[in-house]
Amino acid sequence: MGAAPHATGGIIQLPPDMQAELRALEARGARVSHYELLSVGADADSASIRRAYLEKSKRLHPDAWFGKELGEYRQLLSKWFQKLATAYQTLSDEESRAAYDEAHRTKLSANDQAAVQRRELSRAEEERRERERRERLLRSKGFARIGAARKLYEDAVVLAADGARVQAIAALKTARELDPNRKEIAQKLLEVEREQSRARAKSALFAAGEKEEAGEFPQAVAAYATAFQLERSAAAALGASRCALANKDLQAASSWASRAVETDPSDPTARMTLARCFVQMNMKARARGELSQLLGKHPDHKEAKALLRGL
């Protein structure tokens, strides 16, 4: 089967099976689970998930089709590659994966729901055994405590690298109790806790995006707010502002837009959003102030110029 023409008269240089795959993904949209997108089961381990991502990313990465005539499929490739990357980031982290499974349990296939339940039972049993092991180690005496702390530290490094940060943090806390004078334990604990906070923020940000896409704006605001509390980012504050605007809550929208500006004063989108909030609240002087600051740094910003002229 040859290449297909598209609306502009050119020839699409994307294999028919790729075109069909992208059309099928687009037709299902938000109903495609992370597991389905990566073509793995919900019982897949981290190594399998990584292999699946590397294999599929070669097919969907826009750079793999650089210089080709793709027509409408160029945008679809970019969109679904980004979704693939998000799926991998979520499922490669044990905590983010557990949160995803909990939030999407009813949307997963029957086989995947059963696999999630088996994995949860297995993880609970592993955590129980590990907890008992740590309790035994805490009863160590003398030099044995130093050796036990070293072993727990080494285990924690491996756990953190595998995305199992909850278990890594528990191991490091026990190691710190066994050997409170070893600085690298405290340093590693701080590092992993920060990584955990960032991972939770990413997970909340993704959940918020899903809620926003589905038009569930109050829930999206709450999820963006959670993401912002975990890691102050302009993206989270802007998302909350957008959804509050869509929900006709101008006070909340302006408050979140203000936080976005405070978090990243150089972001033109944040100031533009805040200016729009002020316009809708009939606070024209404040809107002019924001637009003037924006144009002071970005004098060619067309939207800001147009909005300012309208005031």
NUKOL-451348 format. One record per residue (C-alpha): x, y, z. Coordinates in steps of 0.2 Angstrom, whole numbers, padded with zeros to 4 digits, always signed. Each point is the difference from the previous one (the first is absolute). Last residue first. Layout:
# NUKOL-451348
XYZ...
***
This chain:
# NUKOL-451348
-0044+0247+0138-0001-0008-0017+0017+0006-0005+0007-0009+0015-0007-0016-0005+0007+0001-0018+0017+0005+0006+0000-0015+0013-0005-0012-0014+0013+0006-0012+0015-0001+0012+0013+0010-0010+0006+0011+0015+0004-0016+0010+0008+0007+0016-0008+0017+0001-0015-0008-0008-0003-0012+0015+0002+0014+0012-0012+0011-0010-0013-0014-0001+0001-0003+0019-0003+0019+0004-0014+0001-0013-0009-0014+0008+0002+0008+0017-0008+0016-0007-0014-0010-0009-0006-0009+0015-0017-0005-0008+0001-0017+0007+0001-0007-0018+0014+0012-0004+0009-0005+0017+0000-0018-0005+0006+0004-0018+0015+0009+0008+0004-0015+0011+0000-0012-0014+0011+0012-0010+0012+0002+0015+0001-0019+0001+0002-0003-0018+0014+0013-0001+0011-0011+0012+0014+0012+0007-0009+0002+0017+0001-0019+0003-0006-0005+0017-0008+0017+0004-0008+0001-0017-0007-0018+0002-0006+0005+0018-0009+0015-0008-0009-0011-0013-0006-0011+0015-0008+0015+0009-0007+0006-0017-0008-0016-0003-0006-0002+0017-0009+0016+0000-0006-0002-0018-0009-0017+0004-0010-0002-0016+0005-0019-0001+0010+0003-0016+0009+0014+0009+0004-0012+0015+0006-0012-0012+0012+0012-0008+0006+0006+0017+0003-0017+0006+0010-0004-0015+0010+0016+0002+0004-0004+0018+0006-0018-0005+0011+0007-0015+0007+0014+0011+0007-0013+0012+0001-0001+0018+0003-0019+0004-0011-0010+0011-0012+0014+0004-0001+0005-0019-0004-0018-0005-0014-0001+0013-0007+0017-0006+0001-0008-0018-0010-0015+0006-0013+0012+0009-0002+0011-0015-0002-0016-0011-0014-0006+0012-0009+0016-0002+0003+0000-0019-0006-0017-0005+0000+0004-0019+0008-0017-0004+0016+0009-0006+0000+0009+0016-0002-0016+0010+0014-0008-0010+0012+0015+0002-0003+0000+0019+0004-0019+0001+0017+0004-0010+0004+0015+0012-0004-0011+0015+0012-0014-0006+0013+0014-0004-0002+0007+0018+0001-0018+0007+0016-0003-0009+0007+0017+0005-0004-0004+0018+0008-0017-0001+0016+0007-0008+0001+0012+0015-0002-0014+0012+0013-0010-0009+0013+0014+0001-0004+0003+0018+0003-0018+0004+0016-0001-0010+0007+0015+0010-0005-0008+0017+0008-0017-0005+0015+0009-0007+0003+0009+0017+0003-0016+0010-0001+0005+0018-0018-0006+0003+0005-0018-0004-0014-0012+0005-0013+0014+0000+0006+0007-0016-0001-0018-0008-0018-0001+0006-0004+0016-0008+0010-0005-0016-0010-0017-0001-0017+0009+0001+0005+0013-0013+0006-0013-0012-0017-0010+0003-0010+0016-0005+0012+0004-0014-0002-0016-0010+0004+0009-0016+0013-0014-0005+0015+0012+0004-0008+0004+0017-0001-0019+0004+0019-0002-0005+0006+0015+0011-0011-0007+0014+0007-0017+0000+0018+0008+0001-0006+0010+0015-0008-0015+0008+0016-0009-0002+0010+0014+0008-0012+0002+0014+0001-0019+0004+0019+0001+0000+0000+0015+0012-0013-0009+0011+0011-0016+0001+0014+0011+0007-0010+0000+0017-0017-0007+0001-0014-0005-0012-0018+0003+0005-0003+0012-0013+0005-0013-0013-0014-0011+0006-0013+0014-0003+0008+0003-0017-0003-0018-0005-0018+0001+0007-0003+0015-0011+0007-0008-0015-0011-0016+0002-0015+0011+0001+0005+0011-0015+0003-0016-0010-0018-0006+0005-0008+0017-0004+0009+0000-0017-0006-0017-0004-0018+0004+0004+0001+0016-0010+0008-0009-0015-0014-0013+0001-0013+0014+0000+0008+0009-0014+0000-0016-0010-0019-0003+0003-0004+0018-0006+0012-0003-0015-0010-0016-0005-0017+0009+0002+0006+0014-0010+0004+0017+0008-0012+0014+0001-0007-0005+0017+0017+0000+0008+0005+0017-0007+0003+0010+0016+0007-0014+0010+0011-0007-0014+0007+0018-0003+0004+0002+0018+0009-0017+0001+0010+0005-0016+0005+0017+0008+0006-0010+0015+0009-0013-0010+0008+0012-0012+0003-0008-0018-0019+0000-0002-0002+0019+0001+0015+0005-0010-0004-0013-0014-0018+0006-0002+0006+0018-0001+0013-0004-0013-0014-0010-0010-0012+0015+0002+0014+0012-0007+0003-0013-0015-0019+0000-0002-0001+0019-0003+0015+0002-0010-0005-0015-0012-0018+0007-0001+0007+0017-0005+0011-0007-0014-0015-0012-0005-0010+0015-0007+0012+0001-0015+0015-0012+0002+0012+0004-0014+0017-0006+0006+0014+0011+0004+0001-0006+0018-0010-0016+0003+0011-0008+0014+0001+0018+0007-0019-0001+0004+0003-0014+0012-0014-0013-0002+0009-0015-0007+0016+0002+0010-0011+0004+0015-0008-0017-0001+0016-0010+0002+0007+0011+0014-0016+0000+0009-0003-0019-0001+0018-0003+0006-0003+0012+0015-0017-0008+0005+0008-0017-0001+0014+0005+0011-0012+0008+0013-0010-0015+0001-0016-0004-0010-0015-0005+0011-0011+0013-0008+0003-0007-0017+0011+0008-0013-0004+0008-0017+0007+0017+0005-0016+0009-0004-0011-0014+0007+0009+0001+0016-0002+0018+0001-0018-0002-0003-0009+0006-0016-0017+0006+0005+0007+0018-0001+0000+0000-0019-0008-0016-0007-0002+0007-0018+0017+0009+0001+0008-0017+0005-0008-0009-0015+0005+0014-0012+0018-0001+0006+0000-0019-0002-0008+0001-0017+0013+0013-0006+0014-0010+0007-0007-0016-0009-0001+0010-0016+0018+0005+0000+0003+0019+0001+0006+0010-0015-0017+0008-0003-0001+0005-0019-0004+0018-0003-0016+0007-0007-0004+0012+0015-0014-0012+0006+0011-0015+0002+0006-0013-0013+0004-0018+0007+0016-0009-0002+0000-0016-0009-0008-0017+0005
***
